[in-house]
């Protein structure tokens, strides 16, 4: 009986390690370069990155309603990121709410996307920060650090994804310079 319990414990431990490695893969792994669908040249795939927890301070500083608040992070599963990617076309149906004429994003898959797992009002959400291009000198930095731009129009946009409802909200498109 003792051997059976040890085997079960070993299997459970192995499952947790495997899941941890798969999530870590989302944060750091680079796949071979391929042509980007928007004609932005060759990039390392995928065109998104899950940013490290350490970047939540930058999120709080630039995007949170209270820049002095401490933003909590969480670890999304591969299935949750896959769900975000599968539902990404929803962004095209959204319009930015705010002053001036309504703007929208034609195809969000044509952007480099930074994902950050944050806790908002006690609920797990994923913040999306998108940019239309990256400089050659920034080929991998964007996968580790939150990119901030104060203008640039539709070249930069942000939104929030709720994995529990599989819906996006809070579309924000940068102003024009």
N, C-alpha and C positions, 0 to 999 in steps of 0.2 A: 504494500500500500504506500509505503514511503517513497518508493521509486516513482510511482504514478504521480504523486504530488510534486516531486522534483521535476519530472518531465513537463508537467503543466506549467510550473513556475518558469522553467526554461523557455517554453514556447511563448508565454506571455511576455517575458523579457525580450525575446527575439522580435516579437511583433512590435513592441514599443521602439526598439532600436531601428527596425526597418522603417517604421512610420517617421521617426525623427530624421533619418537619412533622406527620405523622400522629400520632406519639407525643406531640409537644408539644401537639397538639390535646387529647389525653386529660388533660393536666395543667392546662390553663388555659381551655379553651373552655366557655362556658355556652350552653346551648340555651334556647329559649323556655320560660317557665314553664308547667307543667301540673299538674293535680290529682294529688296523691300517692295511690297505691292504699290506703294505710292511713287516709286521711281526715285527713292531717296538714296540710291546706291546700295552698296553691300553692307549688311550689318550682321552682328552675331545674333542668332535667334535664341530664344524668342524675342519679340519686340516689347516685352514687358519684364519687369523685375520686381520682386518682393523686397522692399527696403528693410534694412535691419531695424530692430527696436530702438536703437540709439537715435534714429532720425525723428522719433516722436516729439522731441523737444523742438525741432525745427517746424514740424507741423503745428504745434501749439503756438509758436511765435508768429507764424505767417498766415495760418488758416483757421485757427480756433477762435471762437467768439470771445474767449478770455485768454489772451496771450500769456498770462502768468500761471495758467492752470497746468497741472501735471496730467499729461495724457497717458492713459494706460494702453498697453499693447497686448496682443494675443497672437497665437500661432495658428493661422488658417490651415486647413487640410488641402491636399492636392485637389480633392473633389470640389471644395469651395472656390478655389482659384479657377478650376475648369468651368464651374458654373458661372462665374463672373465672365470669363472669356466667351462662353456660349451665349450669354445674354447681352454682350457688348453692343450689338446692333440697336438695342433699346435707346441708346444715347442719341441716335439719329432722329428718333421720334420726339425728342425733348427740345424745348426752347428755353433759353435762359430767361429767368424772370428778373426784371430790374428796369431802371430808367432807360429810355431810348428805345430804338427799334429792336424787336426780338431777333436774336441770333440763334443759330443752331450749328451742329457739327454734322457734316455730310456722312463721313465714314470714320468712326473712331478707330477702326483697325489700321488706319494709315498713320497712326501716331505711335510714338514711343510712349509706353505707359509705365509709370511707377506706382506700385501698389503698397499701401501701408495699412496694416491691421490695427485698428484703433477701437477703443470703447467709447461710445457716445451715449450719454444718458443711461448707462448700465447695459447697453446692447452692443454686441460685436458687429462692427461695420468694417468696410474696406474703403479707404480713401484712395481715389485715383487722381494722379497728377500726370497730365499728358503734354507732350511737346512734339512739334512736327519735325524737328530735326535736331541732330547733335553734331557738334564740331568734331573733327578728326582727333583732336587732342583729348576729347571727352568720350572716347569710344567705350570705355567701361566704367568711368566714374559715375555716370548717370544710374548705373545699377546698384550703387552703394550710397549715394548722397541725394537728398531731395533737391531737385532743380527748381530755382525760384526765378520768376520773371514777372515784372510789374506791368508790362504792356505786351504788345505783340499780337493783339487781336485773336483770331481763331487759331493761331498757331499754338496757343496755350489754353488749356481748359482743365477743370477739376470737377469731380463728382463724388458722390458717396454711394457705395453698393451695400445692400443689406443681404447677406447670404441666406438669412432665414426666409425672406420673401422673394428673393432673386430679382429685386427691383433696384433701380437707380433713382437718386434724388439729388437735389441741390446742385444742378448743373451751373457752373460758373465759368464764363469765358472771359479771358483777359481783355482789358481795354485796349484801345488803339493809341499808338504814340503820336 
